[in-house]
Structures are given as structure tokens and as C-alpha cells.
Amino acid sequence: MPAPRFLQLSDVAEVLNISANQVYALVRRGDIPAVKIGGRGQWRVEATELEKYIERLYTETRQFITSHPFGEEAEQSEDVNQ
């Protein structure tokens, strides 16, 4: 059976290991693209959009690590503080 194209917010929460409320906030802010389906407005996230979001987080994390190195500079600042 193929993986579902669309995920419920609870499914996204499970993948990201966060609460459904946090996923809802990410969707409402537009961080994770989603669609509202039906008269009751059930939110769904396309699996490919979730993967794109995760890739963006990896990219942002790599950029953060590059611009905020933790190593030689951190050791030098510790030496100064001692």
C-alpha cells in the first residue's frame, strides 16, 4: 500500500515529535504549507511539503552552525573567562 499523499496534523506532529498544537501554529504561520478540506475545515499537509519543510530546517541548521561555530572560538572565549 503506498504512503498517503496527505497527512493529518496529528500525523505531522508524530513525524516531527511535537504537539498537534505546535503543528497547527506552524501551518497557520505558513511555515508548513497545508490545505483546508471540507466544510469543517480539516487541515491536511501534503507529504512532499512536509519533506520540503524538514529539508529547509536542515539547511537553516547548517547555516546557523556555520555562522555560530562551536569549537575553537568557544574554547578561546572560555580561556578569556577563566
Backbone torsions as a table, in degrees:
resi	resn	phi	psi	omega
1	MET	NA	127.9	-179.3
2	PRO	-70.5	156.2	177.7
3	ALA	-64.9	146.3	-179.9
4	PRO	-66.1	145.7	178.5
5	ARG	-71.3	-40.3	-177.2
6	PHE	-113.8	142.9	-179.6
7	LEU	-115.9	144.6	171.6
8	GLN	-74.0	160.6	180.0
9	LEU	-61.1	-33.3	178.2
10	SER	-65.6	-34.5	176.7
11	ASP	-67.2	-41.7	178.3
12	VAL	-63.2	-42.0	178.6
13	ALA	-59.4	-40.8	179.8
14	GLU	-66.2	-42.7	179.6
15	VAL	-61.9	-43.8	-177.0
16	LEU	-85.4	-8.2	-178.5
17	ASN	59.2	44.9	175.4
18	ILE	-131.4	176.3	-179.0
19	SER	-80.1	159.1	176.7
20	ALA	-62.6	-34.0	177.8
21	ASN	-64.3	-37.2	177.6
22	GLN	-67.2	-38.9	177.3
23	VAL	-64.2	-44.3	178.8
24	TYR	-57.4	-43.1	178.8
25	ALA	-63.5	-41.0	178.4
26	LEU	-63.8	-38.7	178.0
27	VAL	-67.4	-47.0	-177.9
28	ARG	-64.7	-31.9	176.5
29	ARG	-77.4	-15.2	-178.6
30	GLY	89.8	7.2	178.2
31	ASP	-67.0	-39.7	175.6
32	ILE	-114.7	114.8	178.1
33	PRO	-62.8	137.7	-180.0
34	ALA	-149.0	166.6	176.2
35	VAL	-123.6	151.7	176.9
36	LYS	-104.1	124.9	-173.7
37	ILE	-117.7	136.5	173.4
38	GLY	78.7	171.9	-177.1
39	GLY	-65.6	-28.1	179.6
40	ARG	-88.1	-2.1	174.8
41	GLY	67.2	51.7	177.7
42	GLN	-77.1	124.0	180.0
43	TRP	-79.6	138.7	175.2
44	ARG	-136.0	141.0	178.5
45	VAL	-114.3	127.1	177.4
46	GLU	-70.0	135.3	-176.3
47	ALA	-55.1	-38.7	-179.7
48	THR	-67.1	-33.3	177.7
49	GLU	-68.9	-36.5	176.7
50	LEU	-64.1	-42.7	178.2
51	GLU	-63.4	-39.2	176.7
52	LYS	-63.2	-40.7	178.5
53	TYR	-61.3	-45.6	180.0
54	ILE	-62.7	-42.0	177.6
55	GLU	-61.4	-40.4	176.8
56	ARG	-61.0	-40.7	178.8
57	LEU	-63.5	-40.9	176.9
58	TYR	-62.2	-43.5	179.6
59	THR	-62.8	-46.7	179.4
60	GLU	-62.5	-38.2	179.4
61	THR	-66.5	-43.2	177.5
62	ARG	-60.6	-42.4	178.7
63	GLN	-63.8	-40.9	178.6
64	PHE	-62.4	-46.4	-179.2
65	ILE	-62.4	-40.8	179.8
66	THR	-64.3	-40.6	-177.4
67	SER	-85.9	-12.3	178.2
68	HIS	-130.4	70.6	-175.6
69	PRO	-64.0	147.3	177.9
70	PHE	-122.0	99.8	-175.3
71	GLY	175.8	-117.1	-176.5
72	GLU	-54.6	-47.5	-178.3
73	GLU	-64.6	-39.3	179.2
74	ALA	-65.7	-39.0	178.1
75	GLU	-65.5	-39.4	179.0
76	GLN	-64.0	-41.3	179.8
77	SER	-68.4	-31.9	176.0
78	GLU	-65.9	-40.0	179.0
79	ASP	-62.1	-39.0	-179.2
80	VAL	-67.3	-37.8	-177.2
81	ASN	-76.5	-11.9	-177.9
82	GLN	-86.9	NA	NA
